[in-house]
Amino acid sequence: MPAQLSWRRRTWRATAGIHAPRPAQKPRLPRLFRLPQWLAALLLSGVGALASSASVGAAELAPEFDWLLPANASPERPLRHGAATPPVFRAALALTDSVDSETPAETQALLDAIRAGDTGQLKALLKAGAPVNLADTRGERALALASRAGRLEMVRQLLDQGANPDLRGSDGMAPLSSAALAGNVAVARLLLKAGADVDRRGAHGNTPLHDAIRLNRIAIVEALLPYRPNLECQDRDGLHALALAAREGHGEILAALLAHGAAVDLSDRDGRPALFWAIYTRQRQSTDLLLAGGANPGAMSTDF
C-alpha cells in the first residue's frame, strides 16, 4: 500500500507539470534578423549622429553632407524647405558656380524675359546692369536657358554682356551641350566663337560631340571639329567618338572623324576598337569606312 501511494504520488507530480502555466518568454526574432551587438550599436550611433546634426542646424552639419546645403547657409539664417537647390542640380554644378538660396529680383526678371521671348525686355534689363551669371534657386541661368530654347539673339546679347558660356543650367547641361542636343547649329557656333569649352561634360557624362554623334547631328559635328575636341575622350558608356559613330552606323560622321585624325584602332574602355562595334552591330558602311581607313580586322570576321 505505501508503495502504491508512492507510485501514484510520483505519477501525479509528473503529469501535473503538463498543465501548469509556463513562465512568459520574450519573443525572439528569426535568426536572419538578429544582429550582433556591436553592429546594432554602430547603426544606432550613426542614426543618432544624423539626428543630432539635423537638429543643431546648418553650421554643424557633417562635412560629407555639406554639399546638400545652399551656398550661403549660416546659423543665423536657418534653412527653409524648398529654398535650397535640389541635390541633383547641386551635384551637377561646378565648384565655382554660384547658387543663391534667394533668387535676386533682377535674375528672376531676366529668366522671365527669356522664357517669354521678350528681346526688348531682356535688352532693357541688361542695360540696367542685371547680373547675367547668377542662378535662381533651381540652378537655372540666363544663357543656359536661352541656349536650350534656341533664342539666338538673346544668346548673342547675353554673351556681349559677359555671360560665361560654360556655366550649367538647372538640367546640369552647359549651353553648348544644350545646343548640340537640340541640333541648333547657329547657337553652337556663337557659343564656340565666344570661347565655350568644346569638351565640357554635362551632368549625364557626355561631351557635346558625344551628344551630336548619338543623335546623328552631322552639322553640329562639323561645327565642333574645327575647335579640336578631344577625340579620345570617352562617353558615359566608355566609348570614344569613333567607336560611338561606328556602333550607331553614322557613316557621314565616321568619315568626318577619320578626316580630322581620329585614331582608327583606338580602343574603348573595354579594349575594343571601333571596328568591333561596326561588326558587332552589323553596320556595313561603318565597317567599310574603317577598313578603308586602315583598321586591323585581326581575327574578326567582316563577312556578313
ZIWO-V52033 format. One record per run of one state. SS is the DSSP state (helix for helix, strand for strand, loop for the rest). FROM is the first residue (numbers start at 1). TO is the last residue. If there is no record, write none. Layout:
ss/from/to
SS/FROM/TO
SS/FROM/TO
//
This chain:
ss/from/to
loop/1/1
helix/2/19
loop/20/30
helix/31/33
loop/34/36
helix/37/56
loop/57/57
helix/58/60
loop/61/62
helix/63/68
loop/69/73
strand/74/74
loop/75/76
strand/77/77
loop/78/86
helix/87/92
loop/93/98
strand/99/99
loop/100/104
helix/105/116
loop/117/118
helix/119/127
loop/128/134
strand/135/135
loop/136/141
helix/142/149
loop/150/151
helix/152/160
loop/161/167
strand/168/168
loop/169/173
strand/174/174
helix/175/182
loop/183/184
helix/185/193
loop/194/207
helix/208/214
loop/215/217
helix/218/225
loop/226/240
helix/241/248
loop/249/250
helix/251/259
loop/260/266
strand/267/267
loop/268/272
strand/273/273
helix/274/280
loop/281/283
helix/284/292
loop/293/304
//
